[in-house]
């Protein structure tokens, strides 16, 4: 009888210990899922920290913009952490940590990086590249790991049915191509256009958008279309063939920095000087247009949704000076960025901050729900007429752009071609 009593007392004691342990777990990282029960925390988040993962090119031909995709977000959250952290919607204040790995723009390395990071981070974000992001998209869906605000204009990342755990950040290739096509069509003048595009989803998206923009415009004639491979080291042959058409406009959907510079230089060698369109990620005044001597052309056009850190006057503004200072202090990035991706990833940080402030549960499910509820948010350095809107299925976080024309130092927003 005594042994039975001791045994019963032991069971009660063990139950009490378990109850206390469970209660402790709830207090230590869980949240309320809305019906009074505690939701288990997802990986990568505690009561005091949240960890983000990034796989992006930090070496190779795209290391310049890739390095920026890490530097900007590190600068944003570095400053936030120094001020105490981010106040989340569940009432807790957390510091945001970044784990970034180099994929060299190699899809296989990108997938390996994702596999290495997925169990220790709350979400993956900001990484650059269409083939590299595509390489682990299906795995992220299967694992239910957020792959959000990534730097690719591939529309598949913004289609909720195809990509329930994804969301792109920058405008789609079609958004950009269509904006330029409409500007050209609205000029009212006759134009002969040639197209040189990357032979993959990137190039096809830009060309598709451009053709949508000129659809029905009798003043626009596309006289020749050529492609190149992302692994090519020269496009001299293509530029020579396109120059023979004497077209007055080239739509150049190119993502490789050295090739973009070489294309501009080759056209000048041939004394062919058309107006030129370049995508937003390969139109840097400092890194591409300057070395390519783009001032020789009657017009170099691109599209944008944010200010350029290398534009005259940027560093003199209070906001610009603060950004450059934070970039130096928290991301060890000492030079003025030549690529827009530093500002873009800083904006990614600001958007994530908005989402974190709305999260009432430390779970990836709640994160994705709140991520898709941001409307008309004007992130730092956004141009007038552009904003962040994550509520429209089929569109990335930023889908509005303005067309700009190179002025020899930076860009001016234009409403007319010419």
C-alpha positions in Angstrom: 0.0 0.0 0.0 2.8 2.4 0.9 4.6 1.5 -2.4 1.4 2.3 -4.4 1.1 5.7 -2.7 4.7 6.5 -3.4 4.2 5.5 -7.0 1.1 7.6 -7.4 2.9 10.6 -5.8 5.8 10.1 -8.2 3.4 10.1 -11.2 1.8 13.4 -9.9 5.2 14.9 -9.4 6.4 13.9 -12.9 3.2 15.3 -14.4 3.8 18.6 -12.6 7.3 18.7 -13.9 6.1 18.1 -17.4 3.4 20.8 -17.0 6.0 23.3 -15.8 8.4 22.3 -18.6 5.7 22.8 -21.3 4.7 26.1 -19.7 8.3 27.1 -19.8 8.6 26.2 -23.5 5.6 28.4 -24.3 7.1 31.3 -22.4 10.5 30.7 -24.0 9.6 31.2 -27.7 6.0 30.3 -28.5 3.1 32.6 -29.0 -0.6 32.6 -29.0 -2.1 31.2 -32.1 -5.3 33.1 -31.6 -7.4 30.6 -29.8 -5.6 30.8 -26.5 -3.2 27.9 -27.2 0.5 28.5 -27.6 2.0 28.1 -31.1 5.3 26.4 -31.3 8.1 28.6 -32.6 9.5 28.0 -36.0 13.3 27.4 -36.4 15.5 30.4 -36.3 13.6 32.5 -33.8 13.8 32.9 -30.1 12.4 35.5 -27.7 15.5 37.7 -28.3 16.7 36.9 -31.8 15.6 36.1 -35.4 18.0 34.8 -38.0 17.7 35.3 -41.7 19.6 33.3 -44.4 21.0 34.5 -47.7 22.5 32.6 -50.6 23.9 35.0 -53.2 27.0 35.5 -55.5 29.8 37.0 -53.4 32.4 35.9 -56.0 32.6 35.7 -59.8 31.2 38.0 -62.5 28.1 39.0 -60.4 29.9 39.5 -57.1 29.4 43.3 -57.3 25.6 43.3 -57.1 25.6 40.1 -55.0 27.8 41.6 -52.3 25.3 44.5 -52.2 22.4 42.2 -51.6 24.0 41.3 -48.2 25.5 44.7 -47.4 22.2 46.7 -47.5 20.2 44.4 -45.3 23.1 44.0 -42.8 23.3 47.8 -42.6 19.6 48.1 -42.0 19.4 45.6 -39.2 22.8 46.5 -37.8 21.5 50.0 -37.1 18.2 48.5 -35.7 20.1 46.1 -33.4 22.3 49.0 -32.2 19.1 50.8 -31.2 17.9 47.7 -29.2 16.3 45.6 -31.9 12.9 45.3 -33.7 9.7 45.4 -31.7 7.6 42.4 -32.9 3.8 42.2 -32.9 3.9 39.6 -30.1 5.4 42.3 -27.8 8.9 40.9 -27.8 12.0 42.9 -29.0 14.4 40.8 -31.1 17.7 41.5 -32.7 17.9 40.3 -36.4 21.0 38.3 -37.4 22.2 37.5 -40.9 23.8 34.3 -42.2 25.1 34.8 -45.8 26.8 32.2 -48.0 28.5 32.6 -51.4 26.9 30.7 -54.3 29.0 32.3 -57.1 25.8 32.5 -59.2 26.0 28.6 -59.4 22.6 27.0 -59.0 24.1 23.8 -57.4 26.0 25.9 -54.8 22.9 27.9 -54.1 20.9 24.6 -53.4 23.8 23.4 -51.2 23.7 26.7 -49.3 20.0 26.4 -48.8 20.4 22.9 -47.4 23.0 24.1 -45.0 21.0 27.0 -43.8 17.3 25.9 -43.8 17.2 24.4 -40.3 18.9 27.3 -38.5 17.3 30.3 -40.1 13.7 31.6 -39.9 13.5 32.7 -43.5 15.7 33.0 -46.6 15.7 36.4 -48.3 17.4 39.0 -50.5 19.5 36.6 -52.6 20.3 37.6 -56.2 19.7 35.5 -59.3 17.0 33.7 -61.3 18.7 30.3 -61.9 20.1 30.3 -58.3 16.8 31.1 -56.7 15.0 28.6 -58.9 17.5 25.9 -57.9 16.0 25.5 -54.4 12.5 27.0 -54.8 10.7 23.6 -54.9 12.8 22.4 -51.8 11.7 25.5 -49.9 8.1 24.8 -50.7 8.4 21.2 -49.6 10.2 22.3 -46.4 7.8 25.3 -45.8 10.7 27.7 -45.5 10.0 31.3 -46.6 12.0 32.4 -49.7 11.0 36.0 -49.8 11.9 39.4 -51.2 14.5 37.8 -53.4 16.2 39.7 -56.2 14.8 38.1 -59.3 12.2 39.4 -61.8 11.0 35.9 -62.5 7.2 36.0 -62.1 7.1 32.4 -60.8 8.2 33.7 -57.4 5.2 36.0 -57.1 2.5 33.5 -58.1 0.9 32.3 -54.9 -0.4 29.0 -56.4 3.0 28.1 -57.9 5.1 29.5 -55.0 3.2 29.6 -51.7 6.4 30.2 -49.7 7.9 32.7 -52.0 7.6 36.4 -53.0 9.9 38.4 -55.3 11.0 41.9 -54.4 12.0 43.7 -57.6 9.7 44.3 -60.5 9.2 41.4 -62.9 11.2 41.4 -66.2 7.8 42.0 -67.9 7.1 45.1 -65.8 10.4 46.6 -66.9 10.3 45.7 -70.5 6.7 46.9 -70.9 7.4 50.3 -69.3 10.1 51.0 -71.9 8.0 49.6 -74.8 5.1 51.9 -73.9 7.5 54.9 -73.7 8.8 54.1 -77.2 5.4 53.5 -78.7 4.0 56.7 -77.2 6.8 58.7 -78.9 4.7 59.0 -82.1 7.9 58.7 -84.1 9.0 55.8 -86.4 11.6 53.6 -84.8 13.6 50.5 -86.1 14.4 48.3 -83.1 16.8 45.4 -82.6 16.7 43.0 -79.7 19.7 41.3 -77.9 18.5 39.2 -75.0 19.8 36.5 -72.7 18.7 33.0 -73.8 16.8 32.1 -70.7 13.7 33.1 -68.6 15.4 36.4 -67.8 15.8 37.5 -71.4 12.5 36.0 -72.5 10.6 37.9 -69.8 12.0 41.2 -70.8 11.3 40.7 -74.5 7.8 39.5 -73.7 7.1 42.7 -71.7 8.6 44.9 -74.3 6.5 43.4 -77.1 3.4 43.8 -74.9 4.3 47.5 -74.5 4.6 48.1 -78.3 1.6 45.9 -79.2 -0.5 47.6 -81.8 2.0 50.5 -82.3 2.4 51.0 -86.0 5.4 53.3 -85.5 7.6 50.5 -84.0 9.3 47.9 -86.2 11.4 45.1 -84.7 13.9 44.3 -87.5 16.1 41.7 -85.9 16.3 39.6 -82.7 19.4 37.8 -81.4 20.3 36.0 -78.2 23.4 35.2 -76.2 24.1 32.6 -73.5 24.8 33.7 -69.9 28.1 31.8 -70.0 29.3 33.6 -73.2 32.4 35.8 -72.8 31.7 38.0 -75.8 28.8 39.4 -77.8 30.9 41.1 -80.5 29.4 38.9 -83.2 25.8 39.7 -82.2 26.5 43.5 -81.9 28.2 43.5 -85.4 25.2 41.7 -86.9 22.7 44.0 -85.2 24.7 47.1 -86.3 24.3 46.1 -89.9 20.5 46.8 -89.7 21.2 50.5 -88.8 18.4 50.3 -86.3 18.0 53.5 -84.1 17.0 51.6 -80.9 18.5 48.5 -79.2 16.5 46.7 -76.5 19.3 44.9 -74.6 18.0 42.5 -72.0 21.4 41.6 -70.5 22.3 40.6 -67.0 26.1 40.1 -67.1 28.0 43.3 -66.2 31.2 42.7 -68.3 29.0 41.8 -71.4 26.9 45.0 -71.0 30.1 47.1 -70.9 31.6 45.3 -73.9 28.4 45.6 -75.9 28.4 49.4 -75.5 32.1 49.6 -76.4 31.7 47.3 -79.5 28.8 49.4 -80.9 31.0 52.5 -80.7 33.9 50.7 -82.5 31.4 50.1 -85.3 30.3 53.7 -85.2 26.7 52.5 -84.5 25.1 54.7 -82.0 21.4 53.8 -81.4 19.4 54.7 -78.3 19.8 52.0 -75.8 17.7 50.2 -73.2 19.3 48.3 -70.3 17.6 46.5 -67.4 17.6 48.1 -64.0 20.2 45.6 -62.6 22.7 46.3 -65.4 22.4 50.0 -65.9 24.7 51.3 -63.1 26.2 54.7 -64.0 29.5 54.0 -62.1 29.9 50.3 -62.9 28.6 50.0 -66.4 27.7 53.2 -68.2 30.9 55.0 -67.3 33.3 52.2 -68.4 31.1 51.7 -71.4 31.3 55.4 -72.4 27.6 55.5 -72.7 27.5 59.3 -73.1 28.4 58.6 -76.8 24.8 57.4 -77.4 21.8 59.7 -78.0 20.0 58.1 -75.1 20.5 55.3 -72.6 17.3 54.3 -70.9 16.5 52.1 -67.9 13.8 51.8 -65.3 14.0 52.4 -61.6 12.0 52.4 -58.4 14.6 53.7 -56.0 17.2 56.4 -55.8 20.8 55.7 -56.8 23.5 56.0 -54.1 26.0 57.2 -56.7 23.7 60.0 -58.0 24.9 63.6 -57.5 23.6 64.9 -54.2 22.7 61.6 -52.7 25.5 61.6 -50.1 24.6 65.2 -49.2 21.1 64.4 -48.1 20.5 63.4 -44.5 18.9 60.1 -45.5 21.7 59.3 -48.0 24.5 60.2 -45.5 22.8 58.0 -42.8 22.6 55.1 -45.3 26.2 55.3 -46.4 27.4 55.6 -42.7 25.4 52.5 -41.7 26.7 50.6 -44.7 30.2 51.4 -43.6 29.7 50.7 -39.9 27.5 47.6 -40.0 28.3 46.0 -43.3 32.0 46.9 -43.7 31.1 48.4 -47.1 33.3 51.4 -47.4 32.7 52.7 -50.9 29.7 54.4 -52.4 27.7 51.5 -54.0 28.0 51.3 -57.8 25.1 48.9 -57.9 21.4 49.5 -56.9 21.2 46.2 -55.0 22.7 47.8 -51.8 19.7 50.1 -51.6 17.3 47.4 -52.7 18.4 45.0 -49.9 18.2 47.9 -47.4 14.6 48.3 -48.5 14.1 44.6 -48.1 15.2 45.1 -44.5 12.7 47.9 -44.1 9.8 45.8 -45.5 10.7 42.8 -43.2 10.7 45.3 -40.3 7.1 46.2 -41.2 6.2 42.5 -41.3 7.9 41.7 -38.0 5.9 44.5 -36.3 2.7 42.8 -37.4 3.6 39.2 -36.4 1.7 38.0 -33.3 3.1 34.5 -33.4 6.8 33.4 -33.9 6.0 31.1 -36.8 6.7 31.0 -40.4 3.0 30.7 -41.2 2.2 33.9 -39.4 5.2 35.6 -41.1 3.9 34.6 -44.6 0.4 35.8 -43.7 1.6 39.2 -42.6 4.1 39.4 -45.4 1.2 39.4 -47.9 -0.6 42.3 -46.1 1.7 45.2 -46.8 0.0 47.9 -48.9 1.3 51.2 -50.3 4.4 51.2 -48.1 7.0 53.7 -49.2 10.3 52.2 -48.2 13.4 54.4 -47.8 14.7 55.8 -51.1 11.7 54.9 -53.2 11.1 57.2 -56.1 7.9 59.2 -56.3 5.1 57.1 -57.8 6.5 53.8 -56.6 5.7 51.8 -53.4 5.6 48.3 -51.9 2.4 46.4 -52.3 2.4 42.7 -51.4 -1.3 42.1 -51.6 -1.6 41.6 -55.4 -1.2 37.9 -56.3 1.0 37.5 -59.4 3.0 40.7 -58.7 6.3 41.1 -56.7 6.5 43.4 -53.7 7.5 46.3 -56.0 5.8 46.3 -59.4 5.8 50.0 -60.2 8.7 51.6 -62.1 9.5 54.9 -63.8 11.6 55.2 -67.0 14.8 57.1 -66.6 17.5 58.5 -69.1 21.2 58.6 -68.4 22.5 62.2 -68.1 26.2 61.5 -68.0 26.4 61.2 -64.3 23.2 59.6 -63.1 19.6 59.4 -64.3 16.7 61.7 -64.8 13.1 60.5 -64.8 11.5 61.0 -68.2 8.0 60.8 -69.5 8.9 61.1 -73.2 11.3 59.3 -75.4 14.0 61.4 -77.0 
